[in-house]
Each structure stands twice: as structure tokens, then as C-alpha cells.
Amino acid sequence: MKSEKLSISLPHDTASFVEKYRKRHRLRTRSEVIAKAVDSLRERELEEEYRSAAEEDRKYGYTKDWDVTLADGLAEDEAW
């Protein structure tokens, strides 16, 4: 996987948490901790988008567009 170098500034307590998390979970770098956090945020966003689409589908009825999202490999109950 290609990586892109970023420089970030974090409050001391957040940076300390990142380092403690790295050690506790035996990760090699702080970048791995940040990547896990971003992946978690991405997953949360995707779940919210699925939840919203499901609510819209219930509100307005079944649509062909929903078939496309069902074909992404997730079981119907996995996203929420």
C-alpha cells in the first residue's frame, strides 16, 4: 500500500494516548494507531450512510438504487 507522509499536531494528552495505545496493542508505529482511528471513522461514516439509505428506502418505498448497495458484499444486517 502506498503511503503519504503527513505532519499533524495533537494536544499532549491525545499524543500520550496514541503512544499508550501503540504500546498496549503492540503496534509498531504511531502512524498505525492514526490509520486505525481513521479507518474506524470511515467505517462509522459508511454505516451512517447505509442507515440513512435504509431509512429513506423505508420512507419512500423500495427503489432500484438500493439493489446496487445490496450488491456490495455486505449482508443486510451487517451495516447496522
N, CA, C and O atoms as a GROMACS GRO file, in nm:
protein
  320
    1MET      N    1   0.085  -0.117   0.000
    1MET     CA    2   0.000   0.000   0.000
    1MET      C    3   0.090   0.124   0.000
    1MET      O    4   0.184   0.134   0.079
    2LYS      N    5   0.059   0.216  -0.088
    2LYS     CA    6   0.134   0.341  -0.092
    2LYS      C    7   0.098   0.426   0.029
    2LYS      O    8  -0.017   0.428   0.073
    3SER      N    9   0.196   0.493   0.081
    3SER     CA   10   0.173   0.580   0.197
    3SER      C   11   0.202   0.724   0.158
    3SER      O   12   0.282   0.751   0.068
    4GLU      N   13   0.137   0.812   0.227
    4GLU     CA   14   0.163   0.954   0.210
    4GLU      C   15   0.200   1.011   0.346
    4GLU      O   16   0.129   0.989   0.445
    5LYS      N   17   0.308   1.081   0.350
    5LYS     CA   18   0.355   1.136   0.477
    5LYS      C   19   0.277   1.263   0.510
    5LYS      O   20   0.263   1.353   0.428
    6LEU      N   21   0.225   1.268   0.632
    6LEU     CA   22   0.154   1.385   0.684
    6LEU      C   23   0.223   1.430   0.811
    6LEU      O   24   0.286   1.350   0.881
    7SER      N   25   0.210   1.553   0.840
    7SER     CA   26   0.258   1.605   0.967
    7SER      C   27   0.136   1.658   1.041
    7SER      O   28   0.062   1.742   0.990
    8ILE      N   29   0.114   1.606   1.162
    8ILE     CA   30  -0.002   1.651   1.240
    8ILE      C   31   0.043   1.699   1.376
    8ILE      O   32   0.146   1.658   1.428
    9SER      N   33  -0.036   1.785   1.432
    9SER     CA   34  -0.012   1.833   1.568
    9SER      C   35  -0.130   1.790   1.653
    9SER      O   36  -0.246   1.809   1.616
   10LEU      N   37  -0.100   1.731   1.767
   10LEU     CA   38  -0.204   1.683   1.858
   10LEU      C   39  -0.180   1.742   1.996
   10LEU      O   40  -0.066   1.767   2.035
   11PRO      N   41  -0.287   1.764   2.070
   11PRO     CA   42  -0.270   1.806   2.210
   11PRO      C   43  -0.189   1.698   2.284
   11PRO      O   44  -0.194   1.580   2.249
   12HIS      N   45  -0.117   1.739   2.385
   12HIS     CA   46  -0.030   1.648   2.459
   12HIS      C   47  -0.105   1.523   2.507
   12HIS      O   48  -0.054   1.412   2.493
   13ASP      N   49  -0.223   1.540   2.564
   13ASP     CA   50  -0.296   1.424   2.618
   13ASP      C   51  -0.337   1.328   2.506
   13ASP      O   52  -0.342   1.207   2.528
   14THR      N   53  -0.368   1.379   2.388
   14THR     CA   54  -0.403   1.293   2.275
   14THR      C   55  -0.280   1.219   2.225
   14THR      O   56  -0.287   1.099   2.198
   15ALA      N   57  -0.169   1.288   2.213
   15ALA     CA   58  -0.044   1.224   2.171
   15ALA      C   59  -0.002   1.117   2.270
   15ALA      O   60   0.046   1.011   2.231
   16SER      N   61  -0.021   1.144   2.397
   16SER     CA   62   0.011   1.047   2.501
   16SER      C   63  -0.078   0.923   2.488
   16SER      O   64  -0.031   0.810   2.501
   17PHE      N   65  -0.207   0.945   2.463
   17PHE     CA   66  -0.299   0.834   2.442
   17PHE      C   67  -0.256   0.749   2.322
   17PHE      O   68  -0.257   0.626   2.329
   18VAL      N   69  -0.217   0.815   2.213
   18VAL     CA   70  -0.173   0.744   2.093
   18VAL      C   71  -0.054   0.653   2.126
   18VAL      O   72  -0.051   0.538   2.085
   19GLU      N   73   0.041   0.705   2.201
   19GLU     CA   74   0.159   0.626   2.236
   19GLU      C   75   0.123   0.511   2.328
   19GLU      O   76   0.173   0.400   2.310
   20LYS      N   77   0.038   0.535   2.427
   20LYS     CA   78  -0.006   0.426   2.516
   20LYS      C   79  -0.082   0.319   2.440
   20LYS      O   80  -0.064   0.200   2.463
   21TYR      N   81  -0.168   0.362   2.348
   21TYR     CA   82  -0.245   0.268   2.266
   21TYR      C   83  -0.149   0.184   2.181
   21TYR      O   84  -0.165   0.063   2.170
   22ARG      N   85  -0.048   0.249   2.122
   22ARG     CA   86   0.050   0.180   2.039
   22ARG      C   87   0.119   0.069   2.117
   22ARG      O   88   0.133  -0.044   2.069
   23LYS      N   89   0.162   0.102   2.238
   23LYS     CA   90   0.231   0.004   2.322
   23LYS      C   91   0.138  -0.108   2.366
   23LYS      O   92   0.173  -0.226   2.358
   24ARG      N   93   0.019  -0.070   2.412
   24ARG     CA   94  -0.077  -0.169   2.464
   24ARG      C   95  -0.119  -0.269   2.356
   24ARG      O   96  -0.138  -0.387   2.385
   25HIS      N   97  -0.133  -0.222   2.233
   25HIS     CA   98  -0.178  -0.308   2.123
   25HIS      C   99  -0.063  -0.357   2.037
   25HIS      O  100  -0.082  -0.416   1.931
   26ARG      N  101   0.058  -0.332   2.085
   26ARG     CA  102   0.181  -0.379   2.019
   26ARG      C  103   0.188  -0.341   1.872
   26ARG      O  104   0.224  -0.422   1.786
   27LEU      N  105   0.153  -0.217   1.845
   27LEU     CA  106   0.168  -0.166   1.709
   27LEU      C  107   0.309  -0.111   1.693
   27LEU      O  108   0.370  -0.066   1.791
   28ARG      N  109   0.360  -0.115   1.573
   28ARG     CA  110   0.498  -0.071   1.550
   28ARG      C  111   0.513   0.081   1.552
   28ARG      O  112   0.614   0.133   1.600
   29THR      N  113   0.413   0.152   1.500
   29THR     CA  114   0.427   0.297   1.487
   29THR      C  115   0.301   0.370   1.531
   29THR      O  116   0.192   0.313   1.538
   30ARG      N  117   0.319   0.497   1.560
   30ARG     CA  118   0.203   0.582   1.590
   30ARG      C  119   0.118   0.600   1.466
   30ARG      O  120  -0.003   0.621   1.476
   31SER      N  121   0.180   0.594   1.351
   31SER     CA  122   0.104   0.605   1.226
   31SER      C  123   0.000   0.493   1.215
   31SER      O  124  -0.110   0.515   1.164
   32GLU      N  125   0.034   0.374   1.264
   32GLU     CA  126  -0.062   0.263   1.263
   32GLU      C  127  -0.182   0.295   1.351
   32GLU      O  128  -0.295   0.261   1.318
   33VAL      N  129  -0.158   0.361   1.463
   33VAL     CA  130  -0.268   0.400   1.553
   33VAL      C  131  -0.358   0.500   1.482
   33VAL      O  132  -0.481   0.486   1.484
   34ILE      N  133  -0.298   0.600   1.420
   34ILE     CA  134  -0.376   0.702   1.350
   34ILE      C  135  -0.453   0.638   1.235
   34ILE      O  136  -0.570   0.671   1.212
   35ALA      N  137  -0.390   0.546   1.161
   35ALA     CA  138  -0.458   0.478   1.050
   35ALA      C  139  -0.578   0.399   1.100
   35ALA      O  140  -0.684   0.400   1.037
   36LYS      N  141  -0.563   0.330   1.215
   36LYS     CA  142  -0.676   0.255   1.273
   36LYS      C  143  -0.789   0.350   1.311
   36LYS      O  144  -0.907   0.319   1.291
   37ALA      N  145  -0.754   0.465   1.366
   37ALA     CA  146  -0.855   0.563   1.405
   37ALA      C  147  -0.930   0.616   1.283
   37ALA      O  148  -1.052   0.629   1.285
   38VAL      N  149  -0.857   0.646   1.177
   38VAL     CA  150  -0.920   0.697   1.055
   38VAL      C  151  -1.007   0.588   0.991
   38VAL      O  152  -1.116   0.617   0.943
   39ASP      N  153  -0.959   0.464   0.991
   39ASP     CA  154  -1.040   0.354   0.939
   39ASP      C  155  -1.170   0.340   1.017
   39ASP      O  156  -1.276   0.314   0.959
   40SER      N  157  -1.161   0.357   1.148
   40SER     CA  158  -1.280   0.350   1.232
   40SER      C  159  -1.379   0.462   1.198
   40SER      O  160  -1.500   0.438   1.191
   41LEU      N  161  -1.328   0.581   1.176
   41LEU     CA  162  -1.414   0.693   1.136
   41LEU      C  163  -1.478   0.667   1.000
   41LEU      O  164  -1.596   0.694   0.979
   42ARG      N  165  -1.399   0.613   0.907
   42ARG     CA  166  -1.451   0.582   0.773
   42ARG      C  167  -1.563   0.479   0.783
   42ARG      O  168  -1.666   0.492   0.717
   43GLU      N  169  -1.542   0.376   0.865
   43GLU     CA  170  -1.643   0.272   0.884
   43GLU      C  171  -1.770   0.330   0.945
   43GLU      O  172  -1.881   0.295   0.905
   44ARG      N  173  -1.753   0.418   1.043
   44ARG     CA  174  -1.869   0.481   1.106
   44ARG      C  175  -1.948   0.564   1.005
   44ARG      O  176  -2.071   0.561   1.005
   45GLU      N  177  -1.878   0.637   0.920
   45GLU     CA  178  -1.944   0.717   0.815
   45GLU      C  179  -2.021   0.627   0.719
   45GLU      O  180  -2.135   0.658   0.682
   46LEU      N  181  -1.959   0.517   0.679
   46LEU     CA  182  -2.026   0.424   0.586
   46LEU      C  183  -2.150   0.365   0.650
   46LEU      O  184  -2.254   0.353   0.585
   47GLU      N  185  -2.140   0.327   0.777
   47GLU     CA  186  -2.257   0.273   0.846
   47GLU      C  187  -2.369   0.376   0.852
   47GLU      O  188  -2.486   0.341   0.833
   48GLU      N  189  -2.334   0.501   0.877
   48GLU     CA  190  -2.435   0.607   0.882
   48GLU      C  191  -2.500   0.626   0.745
   48GLU      O  192  -2.621   0.647   0.736
   49GLU      N  193  -2.420   0.618   0.639
   49GLU     CA  194  -2.476   0.631   0.504
   49GLU      C  195  -2.572   0.517   0.473
   49GLU      O  196  -2.678   0.539   0.414
   50TYR      N  197  -2.537   0.396   0.513
   50TYR     CA  198  -2.628   0.282   0.493
   50TYR      C  199  -2.755   0.298   0.576
   50TYR      O  200  -2.865   0.271   0.528
   51ARG      N  201  -2.739   0.343   0.700
   51ARG     CA  202  -2.855   0.364   0.786
   51ARG      C  203  -2.949   0.466   0.724
   51ARG      O  204  -3.071   0.447   0.722
   52SER      N  205  -2.892   0.574   0.674
   52SER     CA  206  -2.970   0.680   0.612
   52SER      C  207  -3.041   0.629   0.487
   52SER      O  208  -3.158   0.659   0.464
   53ALA      N  209  -2.970   0.551   0.405
   53ALA     CA  210  -3.031   0.496   0.284
   53ALA      C  211  -3.145   0.401   0.319
   53ALA      O  212  -3.248   0.401   0.252
   54ALA      N  213  -3.127   0.322   0.424
   54ALA     CA  214  -3.233   0.229   0.466
   54ALA      C  215  -3.355   0.305   0.516
   54ALA      O  216  -3.468   0.267   0.486
   55GLU      N  217  -3.332   0.413   0.591
   55GLU     CA  218  -3.444   0.494   0.639
   55GLU      C  219  -3.518   0.558   0.523
   55GLU      O  220  -3.641   0.563   0.521
   56GLU      N  221  -3.442   0.608   0.427
   56GLU     CA  222  -3.504   0.668   0.309
   56GLU      C  223  -3.584   0.564   0.231
   56GLU      O  224  -3.693   0.593   0.182
   57ASP      N  225  -3.530   0.445   0.220
   57ASP     CA  226  -3.600   0.337   0.150
   57ASP      C  227  -3.730   0.302   0.220
   57ASP      O  228  -3.832   0.282   0.155
   58ARG      N  229  -3.727   0.296   0.354
   58ARG     CA  230  -3.850   0.266   0.429
   58ARG      C  231  -3.951   0.379   0.413
   58ARG      O  232  -4.072   0.355   0.406
   59LYS      N  233  -3.901   0.501   0.407
   59LYS     CA  234  -3.989   0.617   0.397
   59LYS      C  235  -4.056   0.627   0.260
   59LYS      O  236  -4.175   0.655   0.250
   60TYR      N  237  -3.977   0.604   0.154
   60TYR     CA  238  -4.027   0.626   0.019
   60TYR      C  239  -4.055   0.497  -0.059
   60TYR      O  240  -4.103   0.503  -0.172
   61GLY      N  241  -4.025   0.383   0.000
   61GLY     CA  242  -4.050   0.257  -0.069
   61GLY      C  243  -3.927   0.205  -0.140
   61GLY      O  244  -3.827   0.275  -0.153
   62TYR      N  245  -3.936   0.083  -0.183
   62TYR     CA  246  -3.825   0.014  -0.248
   62TYR      C  247  -3.785   0.083  -0.378
   62TYR      O  248  -3.871   0.123  -0.457
   63THR      N  249  -3.653   0.097  -0.400
   63THR     CA  250  -3.604   0.156  -0.524
   63THR      C  251  -3.501   0.066  -0.587
   63THR      O  252  -3.439  -0.015  -0.518
   64LYS      N  253  -3.480   0.078  -0.718
   64LYS     CA  254  -3.377   0.000  -0.787
   64LYS      C  255  -3.238   0.038  -0.737
   64LYS      O  256  -3.148  -0.046  -0.736
   65ASP      N  257  -3.220   0.162  -0.696
   65ASP     CA  258  -3.089   0.206  -0.648
   65ASP      C  259  -3.042   0.125  -0.527
   65ASP      O  260  -2.922   0.105  -0.509
   66TRP      N  261  -3.135   0.078  -0.447
   66TRP     CA  262  -3.099   0.000  -0.328
   66TRP      C  263  -3.034  -0.132  -0.369
   66TRP      O  264  -2.948  -0.182  -0.296
   67ASP      N  265  -3.073  -0.189  -0.484
   67ASP     CA  266  -3.012  -0.313  -0.532
   67ASP      C  267  -2.861  -0.298  -0.546
   67ASP      O  268  -2.787  -0.392  -0.518
   68VAL      N  269  -2.816  -0.182  -0.590
   68VAL     CA  270  -2.673  -0.158  -0.608
   68VAL      C  271  -2.601  -0.167  -0.475
   68VAL      O  272  -2.493  -0.226  -0.468
   69THR      N  273  -2.656  -0.110  -0.371
   69THR     CA  274  -2.590  -0.114  -0.241
   69THR      C  275  -2.592  -0.254  -0.182
   69THR      O  276  -2.501  -0.292  -0.109
   70LEU      N  277  -2.694  -0.332  -0.213
   70LEU     CA  278  -2.700  -0.468  -0.162
   70LEU      C  279  -2.594  -0.556  -0.227
   70LEU      O  280  -2.556  -0.659  -0.171
   71ALA      N  281  -2.549  -0.518  -0.342
   71ALA     CA  282  -2.452  -0.599  -0.415
   71ALA      C  283  -2.308  -0.572  -0.371
   71ALA      O  284  -2.215  -0.624  -0.434
   72ASP      N  285  -2.286  -0.494  -0.267
   72ASP     CA  286  -2.150  -0.461  -0.226
   72ASP      C  287  -2.085  -0.568  -0.140
   72ASP      O  288  -1.970  -0.553  -0.098
   73GLY      N  289  -2.156  -0.676  -0.113
   73GLY     CA  290  -2.098  -0.786  -0.037
   73GLY      C  291  -2.135  -0.789   0.109
   73GLY      O  292  -2.103  -0.887   0.177
   74LEU      N  293  -2.201  -0.687   0.161
   74LEU     CA  294  -2.243  -0.688   0.299
   74LEU      C  295  -2.380  -0.754   0.311
   74LEU      O  296  -2.469  -0.733   0.228
   75ALA      N  297  -2.396  -0.834   0.413
   75ALA     CA  298  -2.528  -0.887   0.440
   75ALA      C  299  -2.616  -0.772   0.489
   75ALA      O  300  -2.566  -0.671   0.539
   76GLU      N  301  -2.744  -0.788   0.473
   76GLU     CA  302  -2.837  -0.679   0.504
   76GLU      C  303  -2.822  -0.627   0.648
   76GLU      O  304  -2.839  -0.508   0.673
   77ASP      N  305  -2.791  -0.717   0.743
   77ASP     CA  306  -2.782  -0.675   0.883
   77ASP      C  307  -2.641  -0.640   0.928
   77ASP      O  308  -2.621  -0.608   1.045
   78GLU      N  309  -2.541  -0.644   0.840
   78GLU     CA  310  -2.404  -0.616   0.881
   78GLU      C  311  -2.375  -0.468   0.901
   78GLU      O  312  -2.289  -0.434   0.983
   79ALA      N  313  -2.443  -0.381   0.831
   79ALA     CA  314  -2.411  -0.239   0.839
   79ALA      C  315  -2.470  -0.173   0.962
   79ALA      O  316  -2.425  -0.064   1.000
   80TRP      N  317  -2.567  -0.232   1.025
   80TRP     CA  318  -2.627  -0.173   1.144
   80TRP      C  319  -2.677  -0.276   1.238
   80TRP      O  320  -2.730  -0.242   1.343
   0.00000   0.00000   0.00000
